[in-house]
């Protein structure tokens, strides 16, 4: 009787062996996904609509969080002037540097730039739109008002809003946020 019980258990184990070993293909070492894109440089280029030289504000932090502090340059803008603006985003941890603004444009229905001036007389209007007719902000029109006695800031925030973009800043996560020093003279 013990022999019959042993033989039955042995045959059951043999029958199950192919089923158990068929899953062994899943134990290959998985390859990691590519790292999320890193934005090391944010450049805001402004050109006066009445002609003149392009002005550039830039945030650059090539080593990312930690390490060396970012280098931030600001803008000195003319009062009562309209500028066309263009944002350029780069990942300079890669060689050659990767143009993240191209990726943002490609995935425009998932991204929104927010422009928040503080202590400075200007208004930024997003002039580009995604396939759903919602603003993006890679291209802008910036209008200054009267000169101000003190400098302020222009906060530029990129919101990543996959599946939730509705034209407001609320949904999603922040990909990058920079405060550029700005003076209107």
BELJO-V705966 format. One record per pair of residues at least 6 apart in sequence whose ideal C-beta (glycine too) atoms are under 6 Angstrom apart, sorted by the first residue. I is the first residue (numbers start at 0). GAP is how many residues later the second one is. Records with the same first field share a line. If there is no record, write none. Layout:
# BELJO-V705966
I = GAP + GAP
This chain:
# BELJO-V705966
36 = 54 + 63
37 = 53 + 55
38 = 50 + 61 + 137
39 = 21 + 22 + 51 + 52
40 = 19 + 49 + 51
41 = 17 + 47 + 136
42 = 13 + 15 + 45
43 = 13 + 43
44 = 9 + 11 + 41
45 = 9 + 37 + 39 + 96
46 = 7 + 37
47 = 33 + 35
48 = 33
54 = 20
56 = 16 + 17 + 18 + 123
57 = 15
58 = 11 + 13 + 119
59 = 11
60 = 9
61 = 30
73 = 106 + 107 + 108
74 = 107
75 = 107
76 = 67 + 107
78 = 65 + 67 + 68 + 105
80 = 63
81 = 61
82 = 59
84 = 55 + 57
85 = 53
86 = 51
87 = 13
88 = 11 + 12
89 = 7
90 = 7 + 9
100 = 37
103 = 7
104 = 33
107 = 22 + 28
108 = 21 + 22 + 23
109 = 51 + 52
111 = 47
112 = 24 + 45
113 = 43 + 55
114 = 9 + 41
115 = 39
116 = 37
117 = 34 + 35
118 = 33
119 = 28 + 32 + 62 + 64
120 = 24 + 25 + 27 + 63
121 = 20 + 22
122 = 20
123 = 16 + 18
124 = 16
125 = 9 + 11 + 14
126 = 12 + 13 + 14
127 = 8 + 10 + 11
128 = 6
129 = 6
133 = 33
143 = 40
146 = 37 + 38
147 = 36
150 = 30 + 32
151 = 30
152 = 26
153 = 26 + 28
154 = 24
155 = 22
156 = 17 + 20
157 = 17 + 18
158 = 10 + 13
159 = 12 + 13 + 15
160 = 10 + 11
163 = 7 + 8
